[in-house]
Amino acid sequence: MMTTITHTHKPLSGRQVAKWGLLFISQLIMSPFIILCKIEEWLSAGKSESMFSMCTHFVALLPGMPGAFLRKGFYTLTLDFCSPDCHIGFGSLFSHRSVRVERYVYIGMYTIIGSASIGAHSLIGSRSSIISRNALHEMGEDGHWTAYSADSVSQTNIGENVWIGEGSTIAANIGDRSQIGSGSVVSSDIKSGILASGNPPRFIKKIEVPAAVRSETI
């Protein structure tokens, strides 16, 4: 006797329908910029980002809630990955395509992000910088710094549920559930589950995971 298994799908709520509708409209409005960036990426095999950079400068200055939706519309189709469930504040921009922005990431105003992977539920404070992990310039044989090369770019990894305080500069990996104090300059990796602050950052305390969360992960 055969048993038939039926799968039920929960219908989308009105709010979800509106959110996806706004995302589609935003992508449609931004499509001329998206197409230009895709053509540049294809023609240069991902080496050139001049057009992408120009578009990010324009997109960063779109004001208010419409601007936030238009930024998502643009970046969901131009970055390596950008979840529609994120917020990218006014004045913030990405200097490279090689970026992953996971679900429920909040990026404050005037933040600059290079090549990076930002884990789910992370908070990036306003006026912060997340720069590509490796040195982008080297001292050449002529005694001058070498020009930028896409081959020298390497991702900086920000874990899940990380809070980076306002005005911080991040040039190293940050572990899950860690907090970086405002104005810190991070040039070496930070372990998971700690609060660190300063230049260079020093250990402040261990961040305890709530008991309810611990029981869910066991």
N, C-alpha and C positions, 0 to 999 in steps of 0.2 A: 504494500500500500504506500503510495507516494504522499508525502506531506508537502503542502504548498506553503512557502514562507512569503509573507507579504511585508513590504517595507513601507512605512508611513513617513512622509516628509512634512515637517512642520512648516506651514505657510509663512511667507515673509510678512512681517508687521508693516503697517503703514509707514513707520519711521524708517525701516530698512529699505523699503521701496523708494522713499524720497531720497535717502542717502545715495543709493546706487544710481538713481536718476540724475542727481546733481553731479555725481562723479562722471557719468557719461557725457553730460552737457559740458562739463569743464574740460574733458578730454577733447571734445569736438571743437570748443572755442580755441584751445591751445594747439590744435592739430597742425596749423602752418609751422609753428615753432618745432613741434615734435617731428614733422616730416623733414625739416631742414637738418635737425640733429641726427636723424636716422640716415639720411643721405651722406652726411659727413662721416659718420661712423663706418658706413659701408665702403665709401671711397678710400678711406684712410686705413681700413682694417683695424679701426679702434685706436689708432695712434694719435690722431688730431682731435683736439677738443676746443678749438677756437670758436666755432659756431655754438657749441654747447655752452661755453663760458659766456658768450654774449647773451644768449637766451636766459641763462640763470640770473644775470644782472637785471634784466627787465622783469622777470617773474618775481624776483625778491621784493620789488617795490610796489607790487599790487596790493592795495590797502584793504583793511577790514575783512569780514567773513568771506565776501566774494573772492578776495585775494587768496585766502587760505584754501578754498576749494580749487581755485585755478592752479595753485602751486601743486596740490595733490594730483590734479589732472595731468599736469606736465610731467612730474617726477615719476608717477606710476608707470609711464611709458618710455622713460628715458634712462632711469637708473637701472642697475642690475636687478634690483628688486626694491619696491617701495609699497608697503601695505597701504590700502586706502583708509585703514583705521589708524591714522597717525595725524599729528598736527605739526606743521612747519610754519614758524612765526614770521612776521613781517621783517624784511631785511636779511633773512637767512638764505644762504646759498650753498650749493655743493660745487666744488671745484673740479671734481672728477666724476665720471659715470660709474666707476667701480665702487658702488656703495650699496649696502643692504640696510633698509629701514624696516624693522619688523613691526608687528601689531602693537598698537597702543603706545607707541613712542611719542614723546612730547619734545619738540625742539623749540626753544625760546627765541626771542627776537635777536637779530643781528649776530647770528651764529654762523661760523664758517666751518664747513666740513670737507676734508679731503677724501682720500680713499679710506673707507671705514665700513665696519659692520656693527650695527647698533641693535642689541637684543631687545626682545619684547618688554614692554612696560618700563622702559628706561626714560629718565627725565634729563634733558640737557639744558642747563641754565642759559639765560640770555648772555650775549656777548662772549660766549665760549668759542674755543677753536679746537677742533679735532684734526690734527694734521697727519699726513701719511707717515707710516712708521719709520721707514728708512730715510736716510739723508737723500734729498733730491738733487743735491749739487756736490761735486767733489772738486778739490783743488787740482787744476790741470797742470800739465808740464810747463805751460807758459806762465804759471803763477796766478792765473785767473780762475774764478769759479766756473765750472762747466755749466752749459745751458740745461734747461729742463729736458728730461727724456722720459717717455711713458714707460720704458723698461725699468726705470729705477723706482717706480711706485709700488708700495706694498701696504696692504690694509692694516689699519689699527682696529683691534677688536674690542668692542664695548659689550660686556655680558648682559644678561637679562636682569631687569629690575635694578639697574644702576642709577644713582642720582649724582649728577655732576653739577656742582655749584656754579653760580654766576661768575663769569669772567675767568674761567679756568682754561688752561692750555694743556691739551692731552696729546702726547706723542708716544704712548705705550699702551699695552693692553690692560683692561680693567676687568677683574673677575666679577662673577654674578653677585648681586645683592650688596655691592660695595657703594660707599658714598665718598665723594671727593669734595672737600671744603672749597668755598668760594675763593677765587683768586689763586688756586694752586697751579703749579707747573709740574706736570707728571712726565718724566723722561725714562722711568723704569717701570716694569710691570707691577700691578697692584693685585694682591691676592683676593679671593672671594670673601665676602662677608665681613669687611672691615671698614672703619671710617679713617680716612687719611686726609691730612691737610698740610699745606705749606709749600715752600720752594727750597729744597726738594720736599716732597710730602713725608710726613712722619706719622707713624701709627698712633692713633688716638684711642680707639677702643674697638672691640669686637661687636658686630651687629648681630643681636640675637634674633633668630627666626621665631615668630609667634608659635605657640604650641599647636594651635589649630592647623597651621600651615605644615608643621613638621609631621603631624599625624596623617595628613593627606598624601605626603610624599613617601611614606613608609610602605 
